[in-house]
Amino acid sequence: MTNILISGGSVAGPTLAYWLRRHGFTPTVVERAPSLRDGGYKIDIRGAALGVVERMGLADEVRRHGTDMRIARFVDADGRQKATMSAQLFGGREGDDVEIMRGDLAGILYAATKDDVEYIFDDSITALEETPGGVRVTFENAPPRTFDLVVGADGLHSNVRALAFGEETPFIHHLGHYISIFTVPNHLGLDRTEVMHPAPGRSVGMYSTRSAADAKALFLFSSPPLAYDRRDVAQQKKLLSEIFAGQGWEVPRLLDAMADAPDFYLDSISQVRMDRWSSGRVVLVGDAAYGPSPASGQGTSLALVGAYVLAGSLAAAAGDHRAAFAAYESDMRHFAEENQKLAESNLKGMVLKSAGQIRFQMFMLRLMPHLPGKNAMIKRVTEPIRKAATAITLKDYRS
Ligand SMILES: Cc1cc2nc3c(=O)[nH]c(=O)nc-3n(C[C@H](O)[C@H](O)[C@H](O)COP(=O)(O)OP(=O)(O)OC[C@H]3O[C@@H](n4cnc5c(N)ncnc54)[C@H](O)[C@@H]3O)c2cc1C
């Protein structure tokens, strides 16, 4: 039996642990947060990723937690409605695609694994030392242990990637924008509604999902790479306040509420691009290896599918990690690249450069329901996403 350490207990980590367990391996998950991180934003599960969730027997539960968003409304600086869009189309979803809060998905995946997978919370790997028979791992808190393999499922700024491949700069590609999201009181009384206020180079939104008492504020802005301390939340809040100073609609109120937000998040919209995802006995999965950026809407689906393929490849290779990592890369790379391609074109519609472009976008949204070719136009939006989301066929691996 192979002992496998997974760093990161969000989406890719627990999914990998689930499938490794099913294939007879012994996974251990180390998560830096003191307990399961239940906060977060809306994420989508589409295409092949839905197949993974179905094979885990979790599809019904995931659907029960769907956000059930109804509509996206676009408003100007005075809050006047300029256009609307169905929530499905706004999220680029069709058919069976599910939108769920990241924290709800993480909770479902954790519940499906916690009884037969060892979870170590509030800890992090400090060093990896590869030996002929395994990897000796040192932790911040727990005593050192040796594992057969180590997997980095620890996100965009992966710790395992830094330890095994070096610092992140060569791997992280900034797509020219930043995103911030945090919980705010639902002072607009939104019910399964998303409201967006686009301004040149900066868009602000607020949404509330099914059964949520509060709302999320979303800030997007164009910017070259900014210098700030990723651990200094106060500095990041100040930065966001400065960038959005003077913007209309509910922006001043949302920025005021930011002071009390328990889950403030700010990061660049960036992709992880690497020539290879493994080094010796260490391998990466999910955002750590091929994070497509929030703008692609496909990070979660890539994490789910990547975890399934990696675990299956290890089972198919009977634990021969070299053969397994090679198979994992060759089966996943095309799928990862196709989904990464979505991000830059999505971003063009998410943050518009000028007032004229915004007026044109609002005009087209108002006109669309009345156009004879509207179905073809909708397909032009959803088809590239559908194609990317299904650009892999799930294999049946032996268990
Ligand atoms: C604002 C925002 C909006 C998004 N919107 C969408 C969307 O609409 N659709 C979509 O599909 N995706 C979206 N995503 C992306 C999606 O959340 C990720 O692609 C997905 O969660 C990837 O899962 P992961 O498990 O690889 O990484 P993550 O979810 O980032 O999880 C990494 C885990 O590793 C842990 N960790 C970090 N460092 C360490 C360490 N040193 N030791 C131990 N553990 C560690 C973290 O605490 C975390 O639990 C969005 C992301 C953001 C930030």
The ligand as a Gaussian input file, in Angstrom:
#p B3LYP/6-31G(d) Opt

LIG

0 1
 C      -12.458000      34.820000      -6.338000
 C      -12.436000      33.496000      -7.044000
 C      -13.480000      33.185000      -7.882000
 C      -13.489000      31.953000      -8.527000
 N      -14.519000      31.641000      -9.359000
 C      -14.531000      30.432000      -9.956000
 C      -15.596000      30.024000     -10.812000
 O      -16.542000      30.776000     -11.053000
 N      -15.557000      28.788000     -11.348000
 C      -14.537000      27.912000     -11.088000
 O      -14.567000      26.770000     -11.565000
 N      -13.509000      28.277000     -10.314000
 C      -13.477000      29.502000      -9.743000
 N      -12.435000      29.851000      -8.954000
 C      -11.281000      28.961000      -8.863000
 C      -11.470000      27.816000      -7.945000
 O      -11.774000      28.215000      -6.645000
 C      -10.173000      27.033000      -7.939000
 O       -9.749000      26.844000      -9.256000
 C      -10.400000      25.710000      -7.312000
 O      -10.829000      25.893000      -5.973000
 C       -9.099000      24.897000      -7.347000
 O       -9.071000      24.014000      -6.325000
 P       -7.706000      23.570000      -5.645000
 O       -8.125000      22.556000      -4.626000
 O       -6.719000      23.211000      -6.697000
 O       -7.106000      24.872000      -4.950000
 P       -7.708000      25.798000      -3.830000
 O       -9.186000      25.786000      -3.817000
 O       -7.027000      27.121000      -3.955000
 O       -7.247000      25.111000      -2.469000
 C       -5.937000      25.100000      -2.006000
 C       -5.969000      24.639000      -0.550000
 O       -4.644000      24.509000      -0.106000
 C       -4.538000      25.093000       1.163000
 N       -3.168000      25.512000       1.351000
 C       -2.543000      26.598000       0.841000
 N       -1.277000      26.624000       1.274000
 C       -1.093000      25.529000       2.054000
 C        0.012000      25.023000       2.778000
 N        1.185000      25.681000       2.829000
 N       -0.148000      23.871000       3.462000
 C       -1.338000      23.218000       3.474000
 N       -2.416000      23.666000       2.809000
 C       -2.298000      24.808000       2.101000
 C       -5.519000      26.246000       1.146000
 O       -5.881000      26.644000       2.457000
 C       -6.674000      25.619000       0.387000
 O       -7.548000      24.925000       1.237000
 C      -12.406000      31.056000      -8.318000
 C      -11.354000      31.383000      -7.482000
 C      -11.362000      32.594000      -6.842000
 C      -10.215000      32.908000      -5.937000

